[in-house]
């Protein structure tokens, strides 16, 4: 009889948790029931979903900033990109007309920035060995 009462109390408290009402028994007693514990965790996670996701992202970011993890990921990426099937996929992707056009537009826009223009001028002067006095911009 007390076991049935306990199950009914647990069920009642599960409903209260869903509705956001106060519990009829202390949480320490209710946590002894597996059903209640599962339902409590589901509800808690639903209520705090954004905070949990933010916390997880923060932990992942911190973990990925460790030098040994960065090095391991870098090595894996290099090794992965050397596979023939990956190289072939990249080659095919970059030959698509829409991708080529996107890159062309991006390069044009990037090269119009004043700091990029200046850097390219300096590089070309040095490369072609043209004195500054003869360099004129029209």
Buried (B, 14 or more C-beta within 10 A) or exposed (E): EEEEEBEEBBBBBBEBBEEEEEBEBEEEBBEEBEEBBEBBEEBEEEEEEEEEEEEEEEEEEEEEEEEEEEEEEEEEEEEEEEEEEEEEEEEEEEEEEEEEEEEEEEEEEEEEEEEEEEEEBEEEBEEEEEEEEEEEEE
